[in-house]
Amino acid sequence: MVNSLRSSLRQSLAAVMALTLIGPSFAAPAMAQATIAAGPSAKAQGGPASVADLAEGLLDAVVNISTSQSVKGDGAGAGPQPVIPEGSPFQEFFNDFFDGKDKKDGNRKVNSLGSGFVIDASGYVVTNNHVIEGADDIEVIFPNGSKLKARLVGTDTKTDLSVLKVEPKAPLKFVRFGDSKTMRIGDWVMAIGNPFGLGGSVTVGIISARGRNINAGPYDNFIQTDAAINKGNSGGPLFNMKGEVIGINTAIISPSGGSIGIGFAVPTELAQNIVQQLIDFGETRRGWLGVRIQPVTDDIAESLGLDTARGALISGVIKDGPVDKGVLKAGDVILTFDGKPVKEMRDLPLAVAESPVGKEVDVQVLRDGKEQTVKVTLGRLEDSPEADADDDKPAVAQGKGGETQDQARPEDPAEVLGMTLTMLDEVRHKNFGIADSVEGVVITDVAAGSVAAEKGLKAGEVIVEVGQDFVATPGDVTSRIEELKGEGRRNAHMMVAGASGELRFVALPLE
């Protein structure tokens, strides 16, 4: 298995800064030149004078994960091969490791190393999914040098977590999960793992940030730390100063693949429930709300009368989902879920996923300008293929407006906010390929440079609602926009349908 690179965190980061999954690393001997870096000062105010006693009690529970995988062909995808000095005593080892092929089928055997930790005396081991993904054989190597074959219990690609099981002859030393929610920025943490195949490595640092979204998956909520973690640390534990696991080291930002003090760990507030589900069921069982959502922008917040841009805007409700009977509606803004505030859109999928299937929860929504609370019984995300593809995923929020022009008859074409609007009849359903179920007013043209064009509206899309009122004619649209202007609104909040019926909300400026 090879080291994998993730896409850059943000376009604003330098192009050389890449998000790197920090394991596995090639199982090569420790030949790389060592670089001595200053660690946290023992004299730093509030810092631990020594972590020796703490580390000593934890080292035996942190393991190396060794995997092997057959790669077809002549090594494509096996990663870059190291340059070995001529006459090196390790030459034969590297030839066998990187160039050896199965004589029968010509396949290359690729080995890799990562980290993990024991969470139960009977032999359950936690690691990252990318450490063991695609492996033909998995072996757990303990600090005393003993090795045990491991069985994959379950894996969750959305959080990059996996659980393994070994069968020890005697109870194993293990570590316990702590509460990552209590950790604060600046708290001391300790990482133990297997960087570059150097097992049992201990590093110390602090929590640099919480709740990081690094675009690694739908449930990003990473702890950021400056404790030195490198390739091969993947799947290893991040401890608090009580010796409790509060994170699973997963990724780093680095121009070279080595630590520069920016590492990320999956917090136990997310990981612990997933690990337990993998042990109990061999799979995850996440709650499912059955809605499509999009962010609440400043324009949309103003058009809805919200004091600030917050919450998650429902752009569609999935048919036959948990809330398909009208409990939640397109246009609702979810403000709290089961007592948890939804400060931004990504808070909702996290809260729903962490909730038990079948649980009845209170959901506070903004509907028609008023806040109200409804009760929702959650379904299971994996029960529906459509749910897995669409549930609680962001719908694209786009749009910006222009000027209006009154028309004599409501059914006549109208030009408003940079759009040409026309009645949606049978001919236009066919010409634009619009589904029969879609109703509203069709956009037949968008003026270049108009606010509608800036917001991404285009010909063939259908305006379904303006200011939460259904529109059936171009005249309905222009009249409703004039009403909103008369009310002092600065934006027109519109529900827009694509040709196949997918919905999104757009706030077009009226000024």
N, C-alpha and C positions, 0 to 999 in steps of 0.2 A: 504494500500500500504506500502511496507516495504522499508527500506533503502537498496540501491543497491551498490555493490562494483564494480568498474571498474578494469580491469587488470592493472598490474604495468606499469608505464610509460616507463621504460627502464630496460633491464636486469641488468644494472649497478647499479640501485637503490637497496637498501637493501630490502630483501624479505618482511620485515615487513611493508615497505612503500607501501600502496595501494592507487590507485586513487579512491576517493569516491564521488559519486554524493551526493551533500550536502542537498538534500531534497528528499522526504518529511521525516519528523520525526514523531514518534508516538505522537498522541494527548494525552500526559500524563501530569499530574500536575507538577508544578515546584518543584520537590522533590530532584533533583540531588544536590550534594554538589557544591557550587559555588567556583570557583578558581579565585582569584584576580590576574590579570596580568597587568603589566605596559603597558599602551598605548603610543602612540607617545608623546613625551615631548612637552608641550606647549612652552618651551623655545628653542626648536630646531630651528636652523637658517633657516629662510624661511618658517617654518611651521605656520599653522594658530593658532592664540592665542586662538580662540574658534570657534567652528562650531555650536554653539547653535542657532544663528539666521538662519543659512543655514538649519539646520535640522528641525527647527520649521516650516519652509515653505514647507517642503517636506513630513513630516511624514503622513499627511492625505491622500496622494496619494499612499502610500505603504500599501498593504493589505496582509492578511493571506489567503491562499488557503486551504480549508478543503475538503477532499474527503473521500468517503466510497466505499468499494468494497466487494462483496460477494465472499468468498473463500470456495470452496467445501471441504468436508471431515472434519477432525478434526483439522483444523488449519495448515495443512502443508503449508509451505511457508509464514506463518504469522510473522516469525522472532523470535528472542530471547525474552523471557518474563522476565520482571524485577523481582528481588527478593524483596518482600515487608516484612518489619519487622512485626513480629507477633503482633496483636493487633493494627495495624496502622489504623487511622481513614479513610485512603484512600483505605483500603482493598476491600470494596464493589465496589468502582469505578473501581479498577483494575480487579476484577472478572468479572464485566459487560463488561469492555472494551476488555479484552483479552480472556476471556473464554465463553462469551455469544454466544449462537447459536440460530438460527432460529428453533423453535420447529417443524415447518412443514417439513423442508427438511434437517436439520442438518447442514446448512451452517453457517460459521463464518462470521461476519461482521467486516471488518478491516478498521479502520479509520487512516488517516494520515494528516499531515500538511506540507505546503510549503509556499512559498512567491510569490508575484506578485506585479505589479504596474499598475496604471490606466494611460492610454496615451491619453484619450479622455473624455470630459465631458459627452458624451452620454453613456459611460460604457464599453469601450473596455479595456481589462486587458491582460497584457503580463505575461507569466510565462514559466517554462521549461516543455517540453513534459513529462519528467519522473516524474514530480510532479502529473500529472493528468492521466497518461497512465493507462488504464484498469479500470478507476473509473466508478462506476455506478451513483454516484451523486457528483456534484461539488458545493461548496458553497464558496462565497467570504465574508470574515469577515473584516469589516472596523475598523479603530482605535477607533471609538466611540462605538463599540460593535454591531452595526447593521449588519445584514446578508442579503445577496441576493443570490438566486439560480443563477448559471451560466450555460450558454450554450457554448459548444465547437464550436468555429468558424472554426478553422483549426489548423493543427499541422504539423510540419516538423521534422521527426526523424533524418535527417542527420545533423541538427544543434541543435537539442534538444530544439526547440522553439514551443510554442503554444499560441494561442490567444483565450481568453474567452470573452463572452458578458453578461453583467448584464443589467437589466432594472430598473434604479433608478427613483424615483419620482421627484428628483431635480438634476440639473447638479452636477457632481462630480468634486472634485479637481483632477487635473492631472499633470503629469510631461512631459517634452519634451525630445526628443532625441537630443544629442549633436554629435559632430564630433570626433569619437575616433581616427581618423587619425592624429589629431593635438596633441594628448597626447604623452608625452615623459616619458621615464624611469626616475623615481624620482619625477614625479608630484604627488601631494596629491589627494587622492580620499576618498570617504565616502560610506560605504555600509549600507543599511537599510534593515532589514528583520525580519524573524520569527524563530530564532535559538531555537531548542528544545521546540518549542511552546511558546517562550517568545516574543510576538509580539512587534513591534516598537523598536527593538534594533538597536542602531547606533554605528558603529565602524569606525575608521579612520586609513588610512595607505597611502602607496605610490604605484605607479606602479613599480613592480619589474622587469618586462620584457614584451616584446611584441612579437606577432607572434609565440606563443608557439604551438607546435604540440604535443598533448598528446595522439594521437592515439584513439581519441574518435569518429572520423568520417572522411569522405572524405574532409571536408572543415575546418579542424582545423586551427585556427588562433587566439588563445586565448590571452587575456590580463592576465598577472600574477600579483597578488597583495598580499601584506602582511597584508591588512586590515582583521581583524578577521571575518571569515565567517565559519559557522558550518552547521551541518545537520539541515535542515529546512530553511536555507537561499536560497535554490535553487529557481530560478526564480525571486529573488529580484534584485533591481537595484544597480549598481555601479555608483556613481555620481562624476562629476568633481566639482571643487570649485565654479562653476557658478550655480550649482544645475541642471545640464543637465545629462541625463543618457548616459553614454559612454560604458556601458557593462551590461550584464545580468549574475549574479553569477550562476555558474553551477556545479563546481567540486572542490575538494580539494585533496591534498596529506596528508595522516595522518595515523599513525600506530594505532590510537585508535578511530578515527572517529571525534575527536575534532580538532580545529584549531591549526596548528603549524606555521602559517604564510605563507603557500603556497596555494593560492586559484586561481581559474581560472574563467574568465568571457568571454562570447561571445561578441566581440566588436560590437558596433552599425554600423560600416561600413559594416558589414555582416548582422547583425540582422535587421536593419531598413527596408531594401528592402524586406526581407522575411516576416516581420510582415505586411507590406503594401499589399503584394500579398495575404497573408492569409485573410486579411480583404476584399480585392477586389474580390478574386476568391475562397476562401476557400481552396486553395492549392497553392503550389509553381509552378512557370513557369520559369524554368532555361534554359539558353542557352545551346546548344549542338553542339559540333564541329564534333563529329563522328569519333574519332580516338582512338587508344590504344597507350599508352605511357609508357616509361620506363626512369629511370634516365640516365643522361650522366655521366658515371664514368670517372676517370682520364685516364684509358686506351682507352676508346672510344673517349674522347676528343682529345687525342693525335693522334689517328688513323684518325680522321676527320680533323686535322689541327686547332682545336680550341685552343686558348691561355690558357683558363681555363675550368674546368668542369662546364658547365652552360647550361641552356635550358632544353627542354623536347624532347626526341627522339621518333619519331613516329615509333612504331613497327608494326602497322597495321591500315588499314582504313576500317571502318565498311560499309558493302555493303548497298547501297541505302541511305547512310548518306549524310549530307550536303556537304562533300568534296569527295564523291565517284567518281566524274568525273575527277579526276586527279589534282584538285587544290592543294591538299596536297598529298604527297606520303610517303610510308614507307621508312625510311632512312633519311627523313628531320628532322632537329633539329629546333624546334621553339624557337627563341631567344626573340621575343617580341610579345605581343598580344594586339591589340588595343592601342598601345603606351605604354603599361606596360611591363617592362623588366621581362623576365622569368628567374630568377636567379637559381631556382631549379625546379624539376619536379612538386612539389605540388603547385607551383605558378600558373600553367596553369589551373587546374580544378577550382581554386578559381576565377580566372579572367573570365573564360568562364561562370561559374554559375551565376556570378553577372551581366552578360551582357543580355540585352533584347533579347527575341526571335525575329528572323527576322532581326536583326541588321547586317549591312554590316561592317565588321571590317578589318583593315590591319593587316596582320600577316607576320612578318619578319622571314625567315627561312634560314638555311644554307643547300644548296643543291649542291652536286658535288663540294664541296670546295668553293662555292661562296655564298655570302649573297644576297638574293632577297626578295622582298615584294610582296605578293599575297593578293587578296581581297577574303574574305570568308563571306557568309551569313549564320548566325547561325540558326539551327533548334531548336526544343524543346526537351529537354531530356526525358520527360515523354511520348513523342509520340511513342517511340519504346521500347518494352520490352528488346531487345538486347542492346539498348543504356543504359538502366538503369543498366544492368548487366556488361557492358564492357566499356562504353564511358569514356575516359580520365582516365581510371584506369591503374595503373602501371603493366606492364608486367615484369616478372622476368628477371633480367639482370644477367647473369652468364657467365662463361667460362675462360680457360687459356691454352696456347699452348705448342709446343715441337719442333721436328725437321722434316725436309722434306726428301723425298726420290723420286728421279725421276723415272718415268716408261717409258718404250719404247713406248707404245701406250696410247693415251688419255683415251680410254675406259677401260683399264686394271685397276684392283684394285690398290689403292695407300695407302701408310702410310705416314701421314703428321701431325705434331703437336700432336702426340699421338693418332690420329684417323686412323682407317682403313676405306677407302672410296670405294664405289662400285656404278656402274651404277644403277639408279633407274628404273628397268624394271617392267613388269606386275607381275612377281613372287614375287619380293620384296615388291611391293605395297600390295600384299595379305598377305605375311608372316609377315610384320610389321604392318598391319592394317592401311596403309597410304592412306589417301583420294586420289581419282583419280585426283583431282584438283591440288595436290601438285606436283611441278616439281623441279628438282635439282639433287643433289648427296647425296645418303643415307649414313649415318654413320652406319657401321655394327659392329664396335667394338671400344672401348675406353680403352687405356692402363691404368691400375691402377697406380696412382701417377703421371700421365702426367698432363701437364698444361691444356689440354682439359678436363680431369676428374675434375681438381680443379675448372674449370669454370662451371661444371655441365652438360656438353654435354654427351649424351648417345646414345647407339645403337637405331636405329629406327627414329632418328631425321634426318632432311634433310637440307643440306647447299644449300641455294637458291642463295645467292650472296656473293662474296668476293670483298672487296674494291669497292662496289656499281656496280660491273659487274656480270651479270647472269652467273652461271656455270651449265653445262650440263653433264660434265664428270669429273672423278677424275683428269685427266690431266689438265683440266681447273683450278681446285683448286690449284694444285701444281704450275702451270705456273703463276697464278695470285699472289700467295704468293712470288714467286721468283721475280716478278716485283716489288712488294711492298718493298722487301728487297733491291732491287737495287735502289729504290728511297730514301732509308734511313729511311723508316718507321720502327718504333719499334713494332707496333701492326698491326694485320690483322683484319679489321672490317668486320664481317660476319653477314648476315641475315640467321637465322635458323628457320625452320618450324617444328612444332610438327606434330604428325600423323594426327590430324584433320585439320591442316592448320594454327593454330595460330602461329604468328610470334614473334620473339624477336631478339635483336641484341647482339652480343658477340664480344668483342675485345680480340683476342688471341695474347699474346706476341710472337714476332719473334726472340727474342734474346735467 
